[in-house]
Amino acid sequence: MVDRPGGETLLFLTDDQLRRGIEAMFFAYRGFTADPDRILENYAYGRAHHRAVHFINRSPGTTVNNLLDILGVTKQSLNRVLRTLIEDGLVESKVGTKDRRERHLFLTDEGRELERQLSEAQRSRMRAAYRDAGPEAVAGFRQVLEQIMDPEMRRRFNTLKDM
């Protein structure tokens, strides 16, 4: 680290430090998804189902188009996931009242229970990690994650925080 006039500190990282950070992200992601993956196996679902259930729960009544925008997947891919979730009674699709072409998505009671199980598994892991790392590390971690996001994704993320 080098301090510059005006209090700005420059951080110089070696390729090895960056590589270790990238590897840490890969392994952390495996840990973060391991518990939900075990739950999803009981339904023969994958991570795409988890993401859909998460964001439908986060914003009940969200439209298919909004979910497409958040998840960044193809319409065909999302339709496969939603069709399964609807057929299995976890998601309900309602025709829009203002625009009948829109489909608004809601979790059923069973869908909310699955989402609760999945989220609790991840909250438990995050809670323990945050507690062990401490508040400064948590704040720094959050800043790093936000800076990794593309600007449009960061804008989208900040919109979700306000929901």
C-alpha positions as a LaTeX table, in Angstrom:
\begin{tabular}{lrrr}
\hline
Residue & $x$ (\AA) & $y$ (\AA) & $z$ (\AA) \\
\hline
Met1 & 0.00 & 0.00 & 0.00 \\
Val2 & 1.13 & 3.52 & $-0.77$ \\
Asp3 & $-0.35$ & 6.66 & 0.79 \\
Arg4 & $-0.84$ & 9.58 & $-1.56$ \\
Pro5 & $-1.35$ & 13.24 & $-0.72$ \\
Gly6 & $-4.96$ & 13.88 & 0.28 \\
Gly7 & $-5.22$ & 10.65 & 2.26 \\
Glu8 & $-5.83$ & 8.33 & $-0.70$ \\
Thr9 & $-4.23$ & 4.92 & $-0.31$ \\
Leu10 & $-3.28$ & 2.89 & $-3.37$ \\
Leu11 & $-3.36$ & $-0.87$ & $-3.04$ \\
Phe12 & $-0.94$ & $-2.85$ & $-5.17$ \\
Leu13 & $-1.73$ & $-6.52$ & $-5.57$ \\
Thr14 & 0.42 & $-9.21$ & $-7.09$ \\
Asp15 & $-0.88$ & $-11.67$ & $-9.65$ \\
Asp16 & $-0.60$ & $-14.37$ & $-6.99$ \\
Gln17 & $-2.78$ & $-12.39$ & $-4.56$ \\
Leu18 & $-5.37$ & $-11.83$ & $-7.30$ \\
Arg19 & $-5.29$ & $-15.51$ & $-8.27$ \\
Arg20 & $-5.83$ & $-16.50$ & $-4.63$ \\
Gly21 & $-8.78$ & $-14.10$ & $-4.41$ \\
Ile22 & $-10.32$ & $-15.59$ & $-7.55$ \\
Glu23 & $-9.84$ & $-19.11$ & $-6.17$ \\
Ala24 & $-11.34$ & $-18.06$ & $-2.84$ \\
Met25 & $-14.44$ & $-16.81$ & $-4.72$ \\
Phe26 & $-14.78$ & $-20.17$ & $-6.50$ \\
Phe27 & $-14.50$ & $-22.16$ & $-3.26$ \\
Ala28 & $-16.71$ & $-19.77$ & $-1.32$ \\
Tyr29 & $-19.39$ & $-20.08$ & $-4.00$ \\
Arg30 & $-19.23$ & $-23.86$ & $-3.69$ \\
Gly31 & $-19.76$ & $-23.55$ & 0.05 \\
Phe32 & $-22.51$ & $-20.96$ & $-0.36$ \\
Thr33 & $-24.46$ & $-23.19$ & $-2.75$ \\
Ala34 & $-23.75$ & $-26.60$ & $-1.15$ \\
Asp35 & $-26.52$ & $-26.55$ & 1.46 \\
Pro36 & $-29.25$ & $-25.30$ & $-0.93$ \\
Asp37 & $-28.08$ & $-27.80$ & $-3.57$ \\
Arg38 & $-28.74$ & $-30.65$ & $-1.13$ \\
Ile39 & $-32.26$ & $-29.34$ & $-0.50$ \\
Leu40 & $-32.91$ & $-28.83$ & $-4.24$ \\
Glu41 & $-31.91$ & $-32.45$ & $-4.97$ \\
Asn42 & $-35.09$ & $-33.57$ & $-3.16$ \\
Tyr43 & $-37.10$ & $-31.77$ & $-5.85$ \\
Ala44 & $-34.80$ & $-32.58$ & $-8.80$ \\
Tyr45 & $-34.24$ & $-28.81$ & $-9.12$ \\
Gly46 & $-31.12$ & $-26.85$ & $-9.88$ \\
Arg47 & $-29.73$ & $-23.44$ & $-9.05$ \\
Ala48 & $-31.87$ & $-21.74$ & $-11.69$ \\
His49 & $-34.94$ & $-22.85$ & $-9.75$ \\
His50 & $-33.38$ & $-21.50$ & $-6.56$ \\
Arg51 & $-32.69$ & $-18.10$ & $-8.12$ \\
Ala52 & $-36.21$ & $-17.86$ & $-9.53$ \\
Val53 & $-37.80$ & $-18.79$ & $-6.19$ \\
His54 & $-35.54$ & $-16.33$ & $-4.37$ \\
Phe55 & $-36.41$ & $-13.35$ & $-6.54$ \\
Ile56 & $-40.12$ & $-14.17$ & $-6.79$ \\
Asn57 & $-40.17$ & $-14.26$ & $-2.99$ \\
Arg58 & $-38.20$ & $-11.00$ & $-2.85$ \\
Ser59 & $-40.76$ & $-9.26$ & $-5.04$ \\
Pro60 & $-44.15$ & $-11.02$ & $-5.04$ \\
Gly61 & $-46.08$ & $-10.22$ & $-8.21$ \\
Thr62 & $-42.94$ & $-9.57$ & $-10.23$ \\
Thr63 & $-43.42$ & $-10.03$ & $-13.94$ \\
Val64 & $-41.76$ & $-12.64$ & $-16.10$ \\
Asn65 & $-39.97$ & $-9.83$ & $-17.96$ \\
Asn66 & $-38.65$ & $-8.36$ & $-14.72$ \\
Leu67 & $-37.40$ & $-11.78$ & $-13.64$ \\
Leu68 & $-35.72$ & $-12.22$ & $-17.03$ \\
Asp69 & $-33.97$ & $-8.90$ & $-16.50$ \\
Ile70 & $-32.81$ & $-9.75$ & $-12.97$ \\
Leu71 & $-31.60$ & $-13.26$ & $-13.78$ \\
Gly72 & $-30.06$ & $-12.44$ & $-17.16$ \\
Val73 & $-31.21$ & $-15.71$ & $-18.73$ \\
Thr74 & $-33.00$ & $-16.49$ & $-21.96$ \\
Lys75 & $-36.77$ & $-16.54$ & $-22.09$ \\
Gln76 & $-36.66$ & $-20.19$ & $-23.13$ \\
Ser77 & $-34.50$ & $-21.11$ & $-20.13$ \\
Leu78 & $-36.69$ & $-19.21$ & $-17.66$ \\
Asn79 & $-39.86$ & $-20.67$ & $-19.17$ \\
Arg80 & $-38.57$ & $-24.22$ & $-18.54$ \\
Val81 & $-37.82$ & $-23.35$ & $-14.90$ \\
Leu82 & $-41.13$ & $-21.56$ & $-14.35$ \\
Arg83 & $-43.14$ & $-24.30$ & $-16.04$ \\
Thr84 & $-41.68$ & $-26.84$ & $-13.60$ \\
Leu85 & $-42.24$ & $-24.62$ & $-10.57$ \\
Ile86 & $-45.84$ & $-23.92$ & $-11.62$ \\
Glu87 & $-46.61$ & $-27.58$ & $-12.42$ \\
Asp88 & $-45.17$ & $-28.60$ & $-9.03$ \\
Gly89 & $-47.37$ & $-26.07$ & $-7.24$ \\
Leu90 & $-44.59$ & $-23.80$ & $-5.96$ \\
Val91 & $-45.28$ & $-20.76$ & $-8.15$ \\
Glu92 & $-48.54$ & $-19.25$ & $-9.28$ \\
Ser93 & $-48.79$ & $-17.16$ & $-12.46$ \\
Lys94 & $-51.56$ & $-14.57$ & $-12.65$ \\
Val95 & $-52.62$ & $-12.51$ & $-15.64$ \\
Gly96 & $-51.93$ & $-8.79$ & $-15.21$ \\
Thr97 & $-54.90$ & $-6.57$ & $-14.42$ \\
Lys98 & $-53.57$ & $-3.57$ & $-16.37$ \\
Asp99 & $-51.87$ & $-5.50$ & $-19.16$ \\
Arg100 & $-53.30$ & $-8.96$ & $-19.80$ \\
Arg101 & $-50.14$ & $-9.95$ & $-21.68$ \\
Glu102 & $-48.14$ & $-9.71$ & $-18.46$ \\
Arg103 & $-47.76$ & $-12.66$ & $-16.13$ \\
His104 & $-47.27$ & $-11.87$ & $-12.45$ \\
Leu105 & $-45.50$ & $-14.48$ & $-10.36$ \\
Phe106 & $-46.20$ & $-15.42$ & $-6.76$ \\
Leu107 & $-44.95$ & $-18.20$ & $-4.52$ \\
Thr108 & $-47.55$ & $-20.56$ & $-3.13$ \\
Asp109 & $-47.38$ & $-21.65$ & 0.52 \\
Glu110 & $-45.27$ & $-24.62$ & $-0.57$ \\
Gly111 & $-43.02$ & $-22.32$ & $-2.60$ \\
Arg112 & $-42.55$ & $-19.99$ & 0.37 \\
Glu113 & $-41.59$ & $-22.98$ & 2.52 \\
Leu114 & $-38.97$ & $-24.12$ & 0.00 \\
Glu115 & $-37.62$ & $-20.57$ & $-0.25$ \\
Arg116 & $-37.45$ & $-20.36$ & 3.56 \\
Gln117 & $-35.43$ & $-23.58$ & 3.75 \\
Leu118 & $-33.04$ & $-22.49$ & 1.01 \\
Ser119 & $-32.57$ & $-18.99$ & 2.40 \\
Glu120 & $-32.15$ & $-20.18$ & 5.97 \\
Ala121 & $-29.35$ & $-22.51$ & 4.89 \\
Gln122 & $-27.54$ & $-19.60$ & 3.24 \\
Arg123 & $-28.34$ & $-17.10$ & 6.00 \\
Ser124 & $-26.92$ & $-19.49$ & 8.55 \\
Arg125 & $-23.65$ & $-19.80$ & 6.63 \\
Met126 & $-23.46$ & $-16.03$ & 6.00 \\
Arg127 & $-24.35$ & $-15.20$ & 9.62 \\
Ala128 & $-21.52$ & $-17.41$ & 10.92 \\
Ala129 & $-19.02$ & $-16.03$ & 8.41 \\
Tyr130 & $-19.99$ & $-12.42$ & 9.13 \\
Arg131 & $-19.83$ & $-12.99$ & 12.88 \\
Asp132 & $-16.38$ & $-14.61$ & 12.65 \\
Ala133 & $-15.00$ & $-11.97$ & 10.24 \\
Gly134 & $-16.28$ & $-8.90$ & 12.10 \\
Pro135 & $-18.03$ & $-5.71$ & 10.99 \\
Glu136 & $-15.09$ & $-4.11$ & 9.18 \\
Ala137 & $-14.49$ & $-7.23$ & 7.11 \\
Val138 & $-18.21$ & $-7.48$ & 6.32 \\
Ala139 & $-18.29$ & $-3.89$ & 5.09 \\
Gly140 & $-15.14$ & $-4.44$ & 3.03 \\
Phe141 & $-16.49$ & $-7.67$ & 1.58 \\
Arg142 & $-19.68$ & $-5.92$ & 0.51 \\
Gln143 & $-17.69$ & $-3.13$ & $-1.14$ \\
Val144 & $-15.56$ & $-5.63$ & $-3.04$ \\
Leu145 & $-18.62$ & $-7.54$ & $-4.25$ \\
Glu146 & $-20.28$ & $-4.34$ & $-5.44$ \\
Gln147 & $-17.14$ & $-3.28$ & $-7.28$ \\
Ile148 & $-16.93$ & $-6.65$ & $-9.03$ \\
Met149 & $-20.43$ & $-6.10$ & $-10.45$ \\
Asp150 & $-20.81$ & $-4.49$ & $-13.84$ \\
Pro151 & $-22.26$ & $-0.96$ & $-13.45$ \\
Glu152 & $-25.69$ & $-2.04$ & $-14.73$ \\
Met153 & $-25.77$ & $-4.98$ & $-12.33$ \\
Arg154 & $-24.76$ & $-2.70$ & $-9.46$ \\
Arg155 & $-27.62$ & $-0.37$ & $-10.36$ \\
Arg156 & $-29.99$ & $-3.33$ & $-10.41$ \\
Phe157 & $-28.64$ & $-4.58$ & $-7.08$ \\
Asn158 & $-29.11$ & $-1.17$ & $-5.50$ \\
Thr159 & $-32.70$ & $-1.12$ & $-6.76$ \\
Leu160 & $-33.30$ & $-4.46$ & $-5.01$ \\
Lys161 & $-31.90$ & $-3.13$ & $-1.72$ \\
Asp162 & $-34.73$ & $-0.60$ & $-1.64$ \\
Met163 & $-37.47$ & $-3.22$ & $-2.02$ \\
\hline
\end{tabular}
